Amino acid sequence: MVTIAQANLDNPRHATGIVDCLDAYAQDPMGGGQALSLYARQNLITGLRAHPASMTFIAQKADQIVGVAVCFIGYSTFTAKPRLNLHDLIVLPEQRGRGIGRALLKAVVGHAEATDCCAVTLEVRKDNPTAQTLYRSLGFGGGSSAMEFWVKPVEIR
Ligand SMILES: CC(C)(COP(=O)(O)OP(=O)(O)OC[C@H]1O[C@@H](n2cnc3c(N)ncnc32)[C@H](O)[C@@H]1OP(=O)(O)O)[C@@H](O)C(=O)NCCC(=O)NCCS
């Protein structure tokens, strides 16, 4: 049986499972195909723990963390309400197609509803029809926004 819960980042089993899932995501073609750096593996949980607006949901099967949804609470000035960003959604490859991704996404949306958020936002690759189908089935839509996602990488000094 799979259960969905908010992660306890002080729990070493949760912490290891989250890092392993995010590493699997990074190595997935939909995550860019490159394993997490040693720095990211070693500092990810400390950083999430220190981040005042992060929240992570985990999917557990027996003692294994099989999926993760990492979210950040933002704020919409135009609606004067919080807005939840789903930053990472990953289910381990061998556990896919069993409803775990949908269950994690429902937990994220449920949390947004329970905390009076105005919306849940996310980014999805144009070549990720699996995730797009899942998102659409729960009411997400996009693709026609006048906005583009821009990035300026910050060099490590
Ligand atoms: C996207 C992802 C999280 C889905 O997790 P999952 O546990 O396999 O998904 P579910 O079993 O809950 O399926 C949810 C829906 O996704 C879609 N889906 C799942 N597998 C699919 C496949 N192989 N082909 C097409 N659609 C698929 C279906 O719409 C499915 O709903 P249905 O079962 O009612 O038909 C998972 O594929 C994954 O981790 N992918 C790599 C990382 C990624 O792309 N993350 C999203 C980044 S935006």
The ligand as a MOL file (V3000), in Angstrom:
LIG
                    3D

  0  0  0     0  0            999 V3000
M  V30 BEGIN CTAB
M  V30 COUNTS 48 50 0 0 0
M  V30 BEGIN ATOM
M  V30 1 C 5.0190 12.1260 -14.3490 0
M  V30 2 C 5.0940 11.0560 -13.2660 0
M  V30 3 C 5.3390 11.7310 -11.9180 0
M  V30 4 C 3.7610 10.3040 -13.2180 0
M  V30 5 O 3.8200 9.4070 -12.1290 0
M  V30 6 P 3.0240 8.0030 -12.1640 0
M  V30 7 O 2.9840 7.4930 -10.7910 0
M  V30 8 O 3.6140 7.1100 -13.1960 0
M  V30 9 O 1.6070 8.5010 -12.6590 0
M  V30 10 P 0.2010 7.7990 -12.3580 0
M  V30 11 O 0.3600 6.3190 -12.3850 0
M  V30 12 O -0.4060 8.4150 -11.1610 0
M  V30 13 O -0.6040 8.2110 -13.6470 0
M  V30 14 C -1.2160 9.4890 -13.6740 0
M  V30 15 C -1.5770 9.8240 -15.1000 0
M  V30 16 O -0.3920 10.0800 -15.8540 0
M  V30 17 C -0.6280 9.6810 -17.1880 0
M  V30 18 N 0.3060 8.6260 -17.5090 0
M  V30 19 C 0.9620 7.8040 -16.6420 0
M  V30 20 N 1.7820 6.9850 -17.3200 0
M  V30 21 C 1.6440 7.3130 -18.6200 0
M  V30 22 C 2.2460 6.8410 -19.8210 0
M  V30 23 N 3.1610 5.8690 -19.8120 0
M  V30 24 N 1.8770 7.4150 -20.9910 0
M  V30 25 C 0.9600 8.4050 -21.0200 0
M  V30 26 N 0.3530 8.8950 -19.9100 0
M  V30 27 C 0.6980 8.3430 -18.7390 0
M  V30 28 C -2.0470 9.1720 -17.2740 0
M  V30 29 O -2.8840 10.2700 -17.5790 0
M  V30 30 C -2.2810 8.7360 -15.8460 0
M  V30 31 O -3.6290 8.7640 -15.4940 0
M  V30 32 P -4.5230 7.4090 -15.6680 0
M  V30 33 O -3.7930 6.3270 -14.9480 0
M  V30 34 O -5.8150 7.7740 -15.0250 0
M  V30 35 O -4.6200 7.1630 -17.1330 0
M  V30 36 C 6.2080 10.0110 -13.5660 0
M  V30 37 O 6.0300 9.5310 -14.8770 0
M  V30 38 C 7.6140 10.5570 -13.4340 0
M  V30 39 O 8.1690 10.5980 -12.3360 0
M  V30 40 N 8.2010 10.9850 -14.5720 0
M  V30 41 C 9.5790 11.5210 -14.5850 0
M  V30 42 C 9.6590 12.8730 -13.9190 0
M  V30 43 C 8.6640 13.8540 -14.4890 0
M  V30 44 O 8.4510 13.9210 -15.7070 0
M  V30 45 N 8.0650 14.6460 -13.5980 0
M  V30 46 C 7.1410 15.6880 -13.9730 0
M  V30 47 C 7.9130 16.9150 -14.2840 0
M  V30 48 S 6.8870 18.2720 -14.7820 0
M  V30 END ATOM
M  V30 BEGIN BOND
M  V30 1 1 1 2
M  V30 2 1 2 3
M  V30 3 1 2 4
M  V30 4 1 2 36
M  V30 5 1 4 5
M  V30 6 1 5 6
M  V30 7 2 6 7
M  V30 8 1 6 8
M  V30 9 1 6 9
M  V30 10 1 9 10
M  V30 11 2 10 11
M  V30 12 1 10 12
M  V30 13 1 10 13
M  V30 14 1 13 14
M  V30 15 1 14 15
M  V30 16 1 15 16
M  V30 17 1 15 30
M  V30 18 1 16 17
M  V30 19 1 17 18
M  V30 20 1 17 28
M  V30 21 1 18 19
M  V30 22 1 18 27
M  V30 23 2 19 20
M  V30 24 1 20 21
M  V30 25 1 21 22
M  V30 26 2 21 27
M  V30 27 1 22 23
M  V30 28 2 22 24
M  V30 29 1 24 25
M  V30 30 2 25 26
M  V30 31 1 26 27
M  V30 32 1 28 29
M  V30 33 1 28 30
M  V30 34 1 30 31
M  V30 35 1 31 32
M  V30 36 2 32 33
M  V30 37 1 32 34
M  V30 38 1 32 35
M  V30 39 1 36 37
M  V30 40 1 36 38
M  V30 41 2 38 39
M  V30 42 1 38 40
M  V30 43 1 40 41
M  V30 44 1 41 42
M  V30 45 1 42 43
M  V30 46 2 43 44
M  V30 47 1 43 45
M  V30 48 1 45 46
M  V30 49 1 46 47
M  V30 50 1 47 48
M  V30 END BOND
M  V30 END CTAB
M  END
